[in-house]
Amino acid sequence: MPTLTTPAPDTAAAPLRIGPHTVAPPVVLAPMAGITNAPFRTLCREFSGGKGLFVSEMITTRALVERNEKTMQLIHFDATETPRSIQLYGVDPVTVGKAVRMIAEEDLADHIDLNFGCPVPKVTRKGGGSALPYKRNLLRAIVREAVTGAGDLPVTMKMRKGLDDDHLTYLDAGRIAVEEGVTAIALHGRTTAQHYGGTADWDAIARLKEHVPEIPVLGNGDIWSAEDALRMVRETGCDGVVVGRGCLGRPWLFADLVAAFEGRTDDFVRPTLREVADVMVRHATLLGEWIGDEARGVIDFRKHVAWYLKGFAVGSEMRKRLAITSSLEALRAGLDELDLDQPWPTGADGPRGRTSGNNRVVLPDGWLKDPYDCAGIGEDAELDTSGG
């Protein structure tokens, strides 16, 4: 793929240590529901040259303990993936502990990340996701069970700043994480109320780093390019970056990130539409192989079409046509009708994915009355969803 010469970076980050694992450069793929499955992780890892950490979709602890068939497929890792990284979502300390022990005892992964960042209303209204850190004692109990059950496996956690600007929790949560043995923390610099809107608060990432110097802090939010990642490290002092929406339809962003952190100035990827089309077909092919059905794989790929084609001159009718294909042949044929010699579009490195914000935070009744009382969370809080 074509490359773009860029100025040499004026910052460098040390390798990230997560338990026995060294992540160099310190770049992590954020868990995203329906996105960071094995096929997408394969693409990102190939572009990075195997460097970085690539986390699975979020796994619900109750579904894992019950050995739900879909969940067991989601925790399948390619033989080349190392370390194998699973993100867990849970609201019950006992169930979380069982899930973590299952992972450790059955050698299902090498690293466990805990999700406390999901802002989805159907999760927060049950007290889960980004709502949970408000209940400090419950957060501590879950983290303690996870770390204890994990044995030698490192446990990390991902969270948001808090519910809203009046109910910030990230500093308390960070201290709890350190006290209970968490290996590293990732902070998305937004509140639950912001969802994915507005601007991520990188100053909060810097404050967390100052507050918990004992362990690595990773920054997340508004990293749309390799330059953004370097700037975040430089401005916040964080130990690494977690990249989510910025790589949607752009798995080669991880090649840029590796190049940037390694100080190489001539390896930034700027693919032509022809090269993007080839990646699209490969992505859809990998999904079909993973699911075991070509048509289902292509159908699952449909949500990626708009992200891959962002900024290119592709008519609305063709975009619609490509987004309803159900075979690799139809996908390839449609792509071949495009002007595939188009260069990488100006501005295509900008924001992508969800951008909604300023949402009302939906919580269980009486949730805000006591930040320590753990009552009010039921089993139905563990839904098959994710985010962060």
Buried (B, 14 or more C-beta within 10 A) or exposed (E): BEBEEBEEBEBEBEEBBBBEBEBBBBBBBBBBBEBBBBBBBBBBBBBBEEBBBBBBBBBBBBBBBBEBEEBBEBBEBBEEBBBBBBBBBBBBBEBBBBBBBBBBEEEBBBBBBBBBBBBBBEBBBBBBBBBBBBBBEBBBBBBBBBBBBBEEBBBBBBBBBBBBEEBBBBBBBBBBBBEBBBBBBBBBBBBBBBBBEBEBBBEBBBBBBEBBEEBBBBBBBBBBBBBBBBBBBBBBBBBBBBBBBBBBBBBBBBBBBBBBBEEBBEBBBBBBBBBBBBBBBBBBBBBBEBBEEBEBBBBBBBEBBBBBBBBBEBEEEBBEBBBEBBBBEBBBEBBEEBEBEBEBBEEBBEEBBBEEBEBEBBBBEEBEEBBEEBEBBEEEBBBBBBBB
